[in-house]
């Protein structure tokens, strides 16, 4: 019997999943040391598309107390990112620090499932994290996700109505697991005079901090982005410009590229379900 791995991944979203990690993890909470462990797991609660770190209680340097847990609302989406940590989709116990600025606020969750060995899932957004000596942003790194950036001479054209915003045969195609291909173009091939730096920024755990570009032709809406200082995996797209295929007419070798709007299910353009930038 053959297995479609993409379909298998989607089917597994309904389950509580975990994977071991050999990395040393350190975390601070409100500027104070909170964790030092080499015995963590990566845990995906049902419906979650990115993992959180789950750590042994013995490796925490903060005291935790149990909170009353509320059942999740009945209208949760089938696919969830790392946001709204307190919406849990498996049985367990919510936990809060006993002291400090976060006292009484949920920062952890201990699932009942014995396979996790009593480990506590920590709310990534509440802590500052490092893997070994490298800072981690956005969310915990997924060991089953990767990025490939490939030079391409395919003909990429981006239009807004009758206006050509970009025309290039020098693109870099960015392939990211489970997400649409994104085409990054040199600025020399982009009508930068028609674009304005936006106040919008977002963070991708694998690519870094993105800055956005808007167009008056689109009523000032964000239609593109770039990475001025990308993380290692995305160094080859530094300062190159990518456009939403969802908000522009983007063709590759004459074929229209279709995309999903922000906030869509896994693989949406801003990957808000996955918690990252485009």
FITORTOR-444515 format. One record per residue: residue in three letters; x, y, z of N, C-alpha, C in turn. Coordinates in steps of 0.001 Angstrom, whole numbers, plus 500000, padded with zeros to 6 digits. Example, Ala and Ser with C-alpha at 12.3 -4.5 7.8 and 13.67 -1.06 7.14 Angstrom:
REM residues 2
ALA513190494310507800512300495500507800513200496700507800SER512850497750507080513670498940507140512900500030507870
END
This chain:
REM residues 278
UNK500854498807500000500000500000500000500885501236500000UNK500566502201499157501326503446499129500691504477500059UNK501511505423500503501053506453501430501382507824500847UNK500384508676500743500585510078500382500949510813501667UNK502217511232501785502681511817503044501987513133503359UNK501618513903502325500899515150502582499519514862503165UNK498842513858502608497533513487503138497654512921504544UNK498726512174504794498936511616506123499137512726507144UNK499885513764506751500091514904507650498764515561507999UNK497924515771506986496627516403507247495756515527508133UNK495793514221507894494975513314508701495422513312510157UNK496721513500510387497251513475511754496932514704512568UNK496407515765511938496119517000512667495119516785513798UNK494285515805513678493262515576514701493822514887515945UNK495086514464515895495679513692516992496644514544517814UNK496873514122519054497948514670519882499240514017519418UNK500219514836518969501446514311518371502660514828519132UNK503743514075519101504965514557519748506180513986519046UNK507326514661519259508608514202518726509687514589519732UNK510693513758519852511794514065520769512729515084520125UNK513475515796520928514496516716520450515713516602521354UNK516920516462520773518125516361521597518689517716522003UNK518059518810521559518617520146521795518521520551523263UNK519519521313523687519420521948524997518568523202524846UNK517522523298525660516624524446525632516778525259526894UNK516881526569526734516886527486527853515801528526527624UNK515176528963528702514124529968528577514153530882529785UNK513775532135529550513599533085530639512149533556530637UNK511677533946531802510336534496531965510479535807532716UNK510019536893532123510171538226532713511630538522533043UNK512541538057532170513952538355532338514689537463533304UNK513999536531533943514622535643534923514707534222534363UNK515799533489534695515911532104534218514711531271534646UNK514138530544533699512945529745533988513112528283533637UNK514091527951532768514187526585532269515581526310531740UNK516062525084532005517288524571531390517095523065531284UNK516955522568530051516658521146529893517279520579528625UNK517590519306528668517952518534527470516988517363527303UNK515823517456527940514862516356527939513478516838527517UNK513437517710526523512158518252526057511550517382524966UNK510279517585524747509579517055523586508967518223522820UNK508783518024521534507965518924520742506568518318520677UNK505563519114521032504203518591521129503257519452520297UNK502450518767519499501383519399518733500055518947519341UNK499316519845519968497968519488520386497109519258519146UNK496028518504519263495149518314518115494763519646517472UNK494831519687516156494517520836515309495681521813515156UNK496684521734516019497794522687515936498754522273514819UNK499210523277514045500105522977512926501566523290513238UNK501831523952514356503212524138514798503326523644516235UNK504512523190516629504653522600517961504934523636519039UNK504743523219520274505247523911521454506247522986522148UNK507120523578522934508024522779523751507282522242524976UNK507516520977525279506988520366526500508182519885527316UNK508248520281528580509477520084529364509164519406530697UNK510139518685531268509924518075532579509812519138533669UNK508913518921534618508734519877535708510024520057536504UNK510822518991536597512056519075537400513065520067536828UNK512951520396535530513912521301534898513448522747534884UNK512264523001535438511764524369535544512315525043536800UNK512578526325536692513087527096537825512037528056538361UNK510801527827538004509694528640538494508663527722539135UNK507998528224540163506925527476540783505640527644539998UNK504867526557539868503615526602539130502484526077539994UNK501303526619539783500104526150540464499011525887539444UNK498092525003539814497023524628538885495959525711538799UNK495411525851537601494305526762537352493079525964536934UNK491928526548537134490705525924536633490707526021535109UNK490481524907534452490496524874532986489091524996532435UNK488945525843531427487652525979530750487657525107529506UNK486543524471529184486488523677527948486627524585526740UNK487228524095525652487362524934524454486000525214523847UNK485855526353523173484574526647522522484294525631521419UNK483028525439521086482668524402520104482998524776518670UNK483320526041518413483505526494517032484972526707516677UNK485885525950517295487297526079516960487532525694515502UNK488442526387514819488737526009513426489437524661513383UNK489383523965512259490032522651512159491547522733512185UNK492105523923511872493554524119511856493878525330512718UNK494819525178513662495158526248514590496667526454514633UNK497070527711514733498474528054514906498833528118516375UNK499940528807516706500375528862518108499640529903518936UNK498835530748518295498132531783519027497077531166519948UNK496624531967520907495563531556521834495943530244522525UNK497069530290523200497611529100523857496597528443524789UNK495777529248525449494864528704526471493709527906525890UNK493580527885524556492552527045523932493147525659523696UNK492866524750524603493461523417524538492489522421523921UNK493051521526523131492236520572522395492466519143522862UNK493072518989524027493196517684524667493030517887526171UNK492771516801526879492549516889528319493857517179529042UNK493772517999530090494964518303530864494699519396531878UNK495786519953532446495683520921533530496448522178533175UNK495782523329533281496428524616533057497259524989534277UNK498392525680534047499331526006535117499762527462535010UNK499961528093536162500370529497536224501497529660537234UNK502388530638537055503433530892538045502842531301539389UNK503528530922540433503077531275541783503534532660542202UNK504458533277541433504962534606541766505429535302540501UNK505774536577540618506270537333539484505159538010538712UNK505538538688537623504584539469536837503508538607536197UNK503806537323535958502826536429535319502066535582536335UNK502186535898537605501477535126538625499983535080538310UNK499423533889538336498001533712538069497639533660536603UNK498608533833535710498363533809534265498836532473533707UNK498026531844532885498418530550532333499647530682531440UNK500697529957531789501906529903530958502256528472530580UNK501536527518531176501838526122530914500589525261530928UNK500725524067530337499610523127530273500181521715530324UNK499678520909531265500151519540531427499091518575530892UNK499307518032529685498334517078529147498245515820530007UNK497079515212530010496874513982530785497518512768530128UNK497762512837528838498251511661528103499568511164528704UNK499633509904529136500838509387529791502050509293528878UNK501831509303527567502966509197526639503918510378526773UNK503439511492527307504281512683527440505028512710528764UNK504823511716529603505599511598530837505409512742531806UNK504231513361531811503970514454532741504609515776532348UNK505177515846531165505820517090530738504789518215530606UNK505297519427530750504460520624530728504719521383529432UNK503662521599528657503763522432527461503804523888527907UNK504792524637527410504926526040527785504462526945526650UNK503820528028527023503348529021526058504566529746525494UNK504899529464524243506121530008523648506178531527523785UNK505047532197523565505029533656523515505337534304524862UNK505177533571525944505414534142527274506887534124527671UNK507697533356526951509088533146527339510020533665526246UNK511284533866526623512358534089525652513151532787525574UNK513414532318524334513948530977524142515285530975523423UNK516111529984523756517271529652522934517347528137522791UNK517756527699521592518139526306521358519663526298521316UNK520285525562522249521729525695522474522009527175522735UNK522818527856521892523063529284522110522404530170521059UNK521444529614520317520795530358519237519389530780519647UNK519072532080519551517704532518519871516692531898518923UNK515492531664519434514382531135518646513268532172518659UNK512743532499517485511652533475517392510435532836516756UNK509280533437517014508050533006516334507354531833516997UNK507993530687516960507463529485517598508561528431517609UNK508332527345518309509316526260518358509566525723516953UNK510800525324516683511144524810515360510606523395515166UNK510039523187513996509481521896513615510563521088512895UNK510976519926513422512052519168512775511656518575511430UNK510358518607511105509888518041509843509602519124508801UNK510082520329509044509860521440508128511213521937507632UNK511279522346506360512522522869505822512234523928504766UNK513290524668504424513221525699503398514278525405502338UNK513892525515501072514830525487499950514660526785499173UNK515762527463498883515735528660498049516532528350496788UNK515865528406495635516481528008494369516402529139493352UNK517540529452492724517523530414491624516721529847490453UNK516031530725489744515182530271488640515196531308487520UNK515181530829486255515049531744485127513631531723484556UNK512695531153485319511303531194484886510811532639484880UNK509865532915483985509412534281483761508298534627484751UNK508618535487485705507668535888486739507206537310486453UNK505898537490486338505309538804486097504254539051487162UNK504277540269487734503300540641488757502565541880488271UNK501230541820488259500413542941487805499379543306488864UNK499038544584488869497838545073489555496982545733488488UNK495902545108488115495107545617487008495944545638485736UNK496053546820485117496829546942483883498276547345484145UNK498659547516485408500004547983485748500918546814486076UNK502054546756485408503061545730485709503927546220486870UNK503894545497487981504709545834489152506088545201489099UNK506192544059488442507477543360488386507501542454487167UNK508702542320486601508903541451485442510325540934485546UNK510474539632485769511815539118486073512017537707485550UNK513244537444485135513711536085484857514881535749485788UNK514945536452486916516030536263487877515477536015489276UNK514381535315489342513722535086490630514470534045491460UNK514180534069492744514527532980493650513211532380494140UNK513034531097493923511833530399494391512093529859495785UNK511217530213496729511366529743498104510320528656498350UNK510801527442498551509960526284498835510001526010500331UNK508842526037500969508750525809502416507689524740502665UNK508040523756503444507176522602503666505746523023503983UNK504799522479503226503351522649503439502840524032503064UNK503685524894502513503254526244502164503392526474500661UNK502688527482500125502824527785498697504243528233498358UNK504662527992497127505937528525496645505831530045496600UNK506878530727497071506919532184496995508083532595496096UNK507833533590495248508809534037494251509398535369494696UNK510702535380494958511419536563495427512204537156494258UNK512015538476494042512507539126492840513515540219493184UNK514566540384492346515508541486492578514815542825492403UNK515225543803493205514562545104493173514697545797491821UNK515756545476491097515928546078489775514810545671488813UNK514139544569489102513057544073488250511674544416488806UNK511639545263489829510386545619490509510184547126490414UNK508956547572490177508634549002490170508565549504491614UNK509725549693492206509785550134493593509170551526493763UNK509122552317492677508526553650492756507024553601493004UNK506424552428492768504986552280493005504670551664494363UNK505712551357495131505538550687496422506018551587497551UNK505370551448498692505693552260499867505945551353501061UNK507032551604501819507239550804503032506039550908503962UNK505602549769504475504454549691505368504925549655506820UNK504007549925507721504300549792509152504156548347509626UNK503727547464508731503478546077509103504770545276509160UNK504893544443510170506001543496510294505429542181510819UNK506075541093510479505695539790511030506955538960511213UNK506820537881511964507979537053512308507741535629511851UNK508722535063511174508728533648510807509840532969511589UNK509544531816512155510538531100512956511741530669512136UNK511585530559510809512650530035509951513290531100509075UNK512556532184508776513079533205507872513429534505508572UNK512818534782509718513127535994510452511997537005510414UNK512360538268510511511393539371510605511177539976509225UNK509934539979508781509580540500507466509087541934507570UNK509444542742506575508910544093506418508022544105505174UNK506941544888505223505934544836504173505948546080503298UNK505387545926502106505277546996501131503820547141500714UNK503366548371500610501983548630500191501989549359498856UNK500821549422498233500681550071496933499430550931496936UNK499574552200496518498418553076496423497409552538495405UNK497931551810494400497035551222493406496048550246494033UNK496428549717495229495583548752495936494965549406497164UNK494854550749497128494265551462498259495143551485499484UNK496453551332499292497383551357500417497522550045501136UNK496950548972500595497034547661501253498415547044501041UNK498825546221502000500079545479501862499933544463500736UNK500885544471499813500829543500498717502130542721498568UNK503166543119499292504449542432499176505256542541500454UNK506400541890500461507249541887501648508684541569501255UNK509579541773502221510978541401502038511599541167503412UNK512748540518503421513474540232504656514800541005504633UNK514896542115505388516144542889505380517293542188506095UNK516980541341507044518029540659507813517562539242508133UNK517496538389507119516892537061507316517758536129508148UNK517112535096508673517827534027509344518566533169508317UNK519387532255508803520319531525507943519634530840506766UNK518517530160507017517874529387505956517378530260504812UNK517179531546505058516611532431504040517595533518503596UNK518871533334503844519847534374503510519813534750502034UNK519493533811501174519551534068499734518433534995499251UNK517414535241500093516359536163499672516482537524500359UNK517617537795500981517791539090501644517453540244500683UNK516531541101501105516128542317500391515440542064499047UNK515260540799498651514453540528497464512972540725497808UNK512179541032496801510771541378497032509869540253496557UNK508941539858497425507923538869497077506548539528497150UNK505613538999496376504257539549496318503238538470496660UNK502117538920497287501007538011497468500472537596496104UNK500417536320495840499658535876494668498165536013494931UNK497795536191496217496391536357496608495885537767496339UNK496801538755496233496388540151496111496857540791494809UNK497565540036494010498025540524492716497745539455491659UNK497946539830490427497907538863489325499349538441489081UNK499757537308489638501137536825489560501169535601488656UNK501987535681487603502104534560486686503548534076486631UNK503703532783486427505007532164486228504952531432484900UNK505788531859483962505757531321482592504350531378482008UNK503671532475482309502353532714481735501197532041482453UNK501480531277483501500432530564484235500142531300485538UNK498876531603485762498463532327486964498728531476488204UNK499368532103489203499623531434490477498476531741491412UNK497846530714491907496733530884492839497261530744494260UNK496601531415495187497016531347496584495828531434497497UNK496092531401498788495047531485499795495223532761500584UNK494142533350500970494199534612501691494682534406503114UNK495271535484503744495718535371505127494594534886506034UNK494983534023506974494007533483507898493356532216507409UNK493715531777506175493164530524505677493808529365506399UNK493428528150506004493977526965506658495464526857506367UNK496093525827506908497540525669506819498013525899505399UNK499078526704505265499595527011503950499113528350503432UNK498357529098504230497931530424503820499131531330503642UNK498976532424502904500105533238502499500900533805503650UNK500234534337504650500996534832505777501231533709506766UNK500729532554506430500869531393507278500452531711508692UNK499337532440508851498924532773510204498487531545510981UNK498014530543510246497718529296510941498978528702511519UNK500085528848510814501350528297511275502141529278512116UNK501649530496512231502285531418513141503488532132512580UNK503679532135511285504870532762510749504573533787509691UNK505640534314509092505521535281508013505431534527506689UNK505204535243505576505025534571504300506226533737503897
END
